[in-house]
Amino acid sequence: MMLAAVALGASSVAPAQVAPAGAVPSVGEAVTSVANAPLLRSAVLPTADAVTREAALPAPAPVLDTPAPVHASGSLSEMVGQLRSTEAGSRELECLATAVYFESKSEPLAGQLAVGHVIANRAKSGRFAKSYCGVVFQRGQFSFIHGAALPSVPRSGQQWKTAVAIAKIVDNKLMESNVGKALFFHAKHVSPAWHASMVASIGNHLFFR
C-alpha cells in the first residue's frame, strides 16, 4: 500500500522545470507568453507600422544660445523704439545690456551706444576676454559687478528696455558710434592717470583708445 501511495503522489505532481542560469526563452516561448497576456501585447511587441513611424520622426533641433538676427532702420532713436524689449534674448546680450544699463542709463542714446561699442570693441580686441560676459566679469573693470552674478534690473522699466535695444543694435552692427575702436571710458568728473588717447566726448563720458 505504501508503494502505491508513493507512485500515486509522483504521478500527480510534475517535477519543477529549472532553466540554466542566464538562459533566455526562445522566440517561440516569448511570443506564446505574450499572446497569453493580451493587455501587454501592444507594449511588448509594437507593430511594424509603429516602429516605422517612430524611426521617421526627425531628431530634435539643438538649443543654442544665439539670438536670431534683428533688423531695424532709421535714426538711432527710431531703431531703439523698434527694438525695445524686456528680454535680451541670450546670455551674452543680457551681459551687454546690463553693462549699458548700469554704466550709461542716464546718458543720451549716443552715449549709451558708445558704451555698448566699447564692450564690443574689447571682446574683439584680443586684449580682453572674447565675449561680452567675459569682458563684463573681468576682474576690476566694472564697479556694478559684485561676485559671479549679474545684478538684478527692473525689467519693466523704460531704461532697461532701452539698454536691451542698444545691445541689439551693437551686436547686429546696425549703427556705428563715433568712438571708433575705443576701449576705455570714464565719467568727466574723475581724472584717472591714463596714458591713452581721447577719441570722443559724449554726454558725461570721455572715451579713450
C-alpha positions as semicolon CSV with decimal commas, in nm:
position;residue;x (nm);y (nm);z (nm)
1;M;0,000;0,000;0,000
2;M;0,281;0,244;0,080
3;L;0,447;0,181;-0,257
4;A;0,118;0,253;-0,434
5;A;0,076;0,580;-0,244
6;V;0,427;0,695;-0,337
7;A;0,366;0,608;-0,701
8;L;0,036;0,795;-0,699
9;G;0,199;1,103;-0,545
10;A;0,479;1,101;-0,801
11;S;0,239;1,083;-1,093
12;S;0,019;1,373;-0,970
13;V;0,299;1,631;-0,908
14;A;0,507;1,733;-1,210
15;P;0,876;1,799;-1,145
16;A;0,982;2,168;-1,144
17;Q;1,142;2,299;-1,465
18;V;1,465;2,483;-1,377
19;A;1,633;2,674;-1,659
20;P;2,011;2,700;-1,657
21;A;2,149;3,029;-1,512
22;G;2,135;3,307;-1,770
23;A;1,912;3,113;-2,009
24;V;1,689;3,322;-2,237
25;P;1,346;3,189;-2,351
26;S;1,321;3,103;-2,717
27;V;1,140;3,336;-2,956
28;G;0,850;3,091;-2,973
29;E;0,817;3,082;-2,595
30;A;0,827;3,462;-2,573
31;V;0,557;3,505;-2,839
32;T;0,339;3,238;-2,675
33;S;0,378;3,412;-2,339
34;V;0,283;3,748;-2,484
35;A;-0,012;3,602;-2,671
36;N;-0,149;3,472;-2,340
37;A;-0,132;3,829;-2,197
38;P;-0,333;4,042;-2,447
39;L;-0,322;4,354;-2,226
40;L;0,057;4,372;-2,261
41;R;0,088;4,270;-2,626
42;S;0,095;4,621;-2,776
43;A;0,360;4,740;-2,526
44;V;0,591;4,441;-2,568
45;L;0,564;4,387;-2,940
46;P;0,497;4,718;-3,126
47;T;0,364;4,681;-3,478
48;A;0,591;4,730;-3,778
49;D;0,396;5,045;-3,873
50;A;0,457;5,199;-3,530
51;V;0,830;5,127;-3,550
52;T;0,847;5,279;-3,899
53;R;0,665;5,593;-3,788
54;E;0,894;5,636;-3,485
55;A;1,207;5,594;-3,697
56;A;1,078;5,859;-3,938
57;L;1,044;6,126;-3,669
58;P;1,312;6,399;-3,703
59;A;1,568;6,442;-3,426
60;P;1,502;6,745;-3,203
61;A;1,700;7,053;-3,300
62;P;1,976;7,158;-3,059
63;V;1,901;7,457;-2,835
64;L;2,152;7,733;-2,900
65;D;2,221;8,050;-2,704
66;T;2,234;8,252;-3,025
67;P;1,962;8,510;-3,083
68;A;1,811;8,547;-3,428
69;P;1,938;8,848;-3,625
70;V;1,730;9,159;-3,575
71;H;1,652;9,434;-3,821
72;A;1,575;9,799;-3,763
73;S;1,606;10,114;-3,968
74;G;1,603;10,490;-3,936
75;S;1,773;10,710;-3,681
76;L;1,917;10,578;-3,356
77;S;1,606;10,690;-3,172
78;E;1,382;10,514;-3,425
79;M;1,585;10,192;-3,402
80;V;1,567;10,196;-3,023
81;G;1,190;10,241;-3,046
82;Q;1,164;9,937;-3,274
83;L;1,387;9,710;-3,062
84;R;1,290;9,790;-2,703
85;S;1,214;9,474;-2,508
86;T;1,218;9,333;-2,157
87;E;1,417;9,026;-2,271
88;A;1,762;9,046;-2,426
89;G;1,728;8,706;-2,593
90;S;2,057;8,547;-2,489
91;R;2,302;8,538;-2,200
92;E;2,560;8,738;-2,400
93;L;2,313;9,014;-2,486
94;E;2,200;9,010;-2,123
95;C;2,558;9,091;-2,016
96;L;2,593;9,364;-2,278
97;A;2,258;9,524;-2,195
98;T;2,334;9,513;-1,822
99;A;2,662;9,696;-1,877
100;V;2,488;9,959;-2,090
101;Y;2,219;9,997;-1,824
102;F;2,445;10,041;-1,521
103;E;2,715;10,245;-1,694
104;S;2,504;10,480;-1,903
105;K;2,128;10,454;-1,844
106;S;2,106;10,828;-1,771
107;E;2,315;10,922;-2,075
108;P;2,181;11,026;-2,417
109;L;2,125;10,743;-2,664
110;A;2,451;10,824;-2,843
111;G;2,636;10,786;-2,513
112;Q;2,468;10,452;-2,441
113;L;2,556;10,331;-2,791
114;A;2,918;10,436;-2,733
115;V;2,937;10,237;-2,408
116;G;2,793;9,934;-2,585
117;H;3,056;9,966;-2,857
118;V;3,338;9,982;-2,601
119;I;3,224;9,645;-2,462
120;A;3,208;9,500;-2,815
121;N;3,548;9,650;-2,905
122;R;3,705;9,486;-2,601
123;A;3,561;9,146;-2,692
124;K;3,720;9,176;-3,040
125;S;4,049;9,335;-2,940
126;G;4,243;9,031;-2,816
127;R;4,344;9,233;-2,509
128;F;4,037;9,140;-2,304
129;A;3,803;8,842;-2,277
130;K;3,649;8,719;-2,604
131;S;3,281;8,754;-2,512
132;Y;3,054;9,025;-2,374
133;C;3,009;8,835;-2,049
134;G;3,382;8,772;-2,024
135;V;3,451;9,144;-2,063
136;V;3,186;9,244;-1,811
137;F;3,302;8,995;-1,547
138;Q;3,673;9,064;-1,594
139;R;3,814;9,146;-1,253
140;G;3,826;9,513;-1,156
141;Q;3,673;9,653;-1,475
142;F;3,315;9,745;-1,384
143;S;3,205;9,864;-1,043
144;F;2,848;9,731;-1,078
145;I;2,978;9,371;-1,076
146;H;2,989;9,205;-0,734
147;G;3,052;8,832;-0,734
148;A;2,967;8,592;-1,015
149;A;2,611;8,700;-1,099
150;L;2,466;8,994;-1,286
151;P;2,286;9,241;-1,059
152;S;1,908;9,247;-1,078
153;V;1,741;9,504;-1,301
154;P;1,380;9,634;-1,302
155;R;1,290;9,482;-1,636
156;S;0,961;9,662;-1,676
157;G;1,136;9,999;-1,672
158;Q;1,194;10,200;-1,988
159;Q;1,568;10,239;-1,919
160;W;1,621;9,862;-1,919
161;K;1,421;9,820;-2,240
162;T;1,636;10,090;-2,399
163;A;1,955;9,916;-2,285
164;V;1,831;9,593;-2,447
165;A;1,765;9,780;-2,772
166;I;2,114;9,935;-2,763
167;A;2,268;9,591;-2,704
168;K;2,086;9,452;-3,008
169;I;2,194;9,747;-3,223
170;V;2,559;9,699;-3,123
171;D;2,556;9,320;-3,159
172;N;2,393;9,331;-3,502
173;K;2,614;9,620;-3,618
174;L;2,312;9,827;-3,711
175;M;2,478;10,161;-3,631
176;E;2,836;10,271;-3,568
177;S;2,942;10,510;-3,294
178;N;3,188;10,796;-3,328
179;V;3,407;10,641;-3,056
180;G;3,563;10,418;-3,322
181;K;3,777;10,147;-3,161
182;A;3,774;10,299;-2,811
183;L;3,845;10,050;-2,533
184;F;3,803;10,273;-2,227
185;F;3,573;10,542;-2,090
186;H;3,520;10,730;-1,767
187;A;3,294;10,998;-1,627
188;K;3,407;11,357;-1,676
189;H;3,416;11,426;-1,304
190;V;3,703;11,181;-1,245
191;S;4,063;11,210;-1,365
192;P;4,235;10,872;-1,385
193;A;4,604;10,868;-1,472
194;W;4,557;10,704;-1,809
195;H;4,817;10,717;-2,084
196;A;4,564;10,680;-2,363
197;S;4,436;10,896;-2,647
198;M;4,094;11,050;-2,604
199;V;3,876;10,990;-2,910
200;A;3,538;11,134;-2,811
201;S;3,334;11,315;-2,550
202;I;2,966;11,214;-2,538
203;G;2,731;11,319;-2,262
204;N;2,901;11,272;-1,927
205;H;3,169;11,032;-2,056
206;L;3,511;11,062;-2,215
207;F;3,623;10,777;-2,442
208;F;3,979;10,662;-2,499
209;R;4,167;10,428;-2,727
